[in-house]
Amino acid sequence: MDYATLIEVLGSTLRLGTPLLLACLAGLYSERAGIFDIGLEGKMLMAAMASGAVAAMTGSAWLGLGAGIVASLIFALIHGLASITFRGNQLISGVALNFVASGATVLISQTLFHQGGRTPPLTGDARFQAITLPGAEALASVPYFGPFYAKVISGHSLLVYIALAAVPLTWWLLYRTRFGLRLRAVGENPESVDTAGVSVIGLRYTAVMLTGVLCGIAGAYMATSLQAGFGREMTAGRGYIALAALIFAKWRPWYALGATMLFGFLQAIALRPDVIEGTLHMKIPVSALDALPYILTVIVLAGFVGRAIPPRAGGQPYVKER
Amino acid sequence: MTKLPTWADLVLVPFISLLLAAVISAIVILAIGGDPIEAVTVMVDGAIGSPYGWGYTLYYTTSFIFTGLAVTVAYHAGQFNIGGEGQAQLGGLGVALVCLALPWPHWSLALVAATAGAALFGAAWAAIPAWLQAKRGSHIVITTIMFNYIGAAFIVYMLVEVLRPVGQMDPASARFPEGAKLPNFGQIPGLDLIFSNKVPANVSFFAAVAACFAVWALLWRTKLGYEIRAFGKSESAARYAGISPVKVIMLAMLISGGLAGMMAINNVMGESERLVQNASEGAGFIGIAVALMGRNHPFGVFLAALLFGFLYQGGAEMGLWTTIPIELRLLLQGLVILFTGALDTMVRMMLVPFFRLARGAV
């Protein structure tokens, strides 16, 4: 693999890793607060459809983003109702909402646009366009660093940078604020939080809503930036890969960046079978590359490579003693 | 909270849940400019209005019985097996390998062997998540989801690189030999008076019904079944009673995976007669809805599978003959899972005041 190809692959790693990163951080808030969320996939899909549809109708990517976040928040709220208020099974709720999303997205987009469940292709302001960071052109002639800066660091849409900024922000929020301490506590030992006079229900709803916002951005990114418009099942299991990355990252924000970029790299390289063959001098079936993130996650889950210990109160509805 | 009487728990709660899902679906149909009454008419007519419709409804029912039973067995051991889809796909591989291995002289021999192959492959696909749960404490929900994706990729690899006959373009196995052809309802003496030769429902329906009885007998009439249920109710109590958690988790998941795999005798052997990509078409996931709706009892699973068979075939007809997209099925399926599985408490809370009133009146 020569340097130019590497730059290309790394650039698409960042583009493909971004929705995973956003969804992974989304899951992180929820699971750190003790609410399992298998429904990341469904929320992203709803957001992708809503943002694709609204951006197509209004011609504004920003309105699309807003619509995506709202759609995702509605699903987050239902998940919250089912798993916090009605103390239902969080896993089943997530699975159910994924099916509802699969069905609802096609129903709505088909009704609105009659294009086989797609939204019309987005152009111009209806998409988040690539941003050229200052100095990218001036530095382009610098060997090695120039192309790296111009193609890998610069030249992505705003949402990519928002996703990257969300990593330190999440770290700061979780480990350096009172809210973060409480959030982590409510996922480990909700009784202690309750005893301290802080609302378990309130904290958990806040976490679930944060999950909704981030999934909304992830879905909007899919439809208005990574691709030009919504297509049926366009998230293609990314919610589950994000879940895998979350476990891989042991529920930590910086590790989440590493895990999602690794999985993004695998996706980027799966698109370039010629590069793999040229580098490894052997043919690797594309299906093996497709399966790799999942296999890696199982290996991590098995605890052979560093043990992944989930938040202790995860999945258990909180019942206040009376 | 007042406890509901048993009959309300078993019949009324699922019924209300279904009703809520149906009402929301009707509202959605109205919202997208369709006619709910027309939709229901087309669904009823297309699924149970003719022997042809029944032939499809019972075909889907067969698959859903197997996957529903798979979720049920795992549920009783306290395990949530989301991997039915992957296990069913692998079961299809088992069926294909068995059917293609020999020039089968008679379908009955082929069916027995293919069932064993399907169960073996399905169980094998459940074995690793089960072992990881039992021995390493890895969450079975996540591992089975991962195995669904790994399984799908594996099947693609097998079809493209191994099973595809030379010179064929589409990723699918060769056609199964004539001797491995299962008789459909139009070819079974007696049933052929009602059904035409074109229906996909086949003898594996009877295998599915037999599986219902077998699962019931296993869970409520054997020592292993007792151990499974005891473990599912209370792990610590079961452990104290000398029940081995590793044994229960492993056996329950192997049986569960085997049952999910066995659905392949219906779709792969009975219908498509070759292995194609994504052969199970989400039936593994519908098993979750079926088991929840059927209250994790084999008889309930049978009824719920029939209901979902109706919804599936009716939904397909609706997609064909009305402007309502076929994806309404997915929505309905999701809503049923949501109300029966996750918002169960809400439905109960809604019912409690009525029972209080009734009790007060007596």
Interface residues (C-beta under 8 A of the other chain):
Chain A: I38 I78 L81 A82 S83 F86 R87 G88 N89 Q90 L91 I92 S93 V95 A96 L97 N98 F99 V100 A101 S102 G103 A104 V106 L107 I108 Q110 T111 G117 G237 Y240 L243 A244 I247 P285 S287 A288 D290 A291 Y294 I295 T297 V298 L301 A302 G303 P310
Chain B: V28 I32 G33 F80 I82 I128 L132 R136 G137 S138 H139 V141 I142 T143 I145 M146 F147 Y149 I150 A153 F154 V156 Y157 V160 E161 F285 I288 L292 I324 P325 E327 L328 R329 L330 L331 L332 Q333 G334 L335 I337 L338 G341 A342 L343 D344 T345 M346 M349
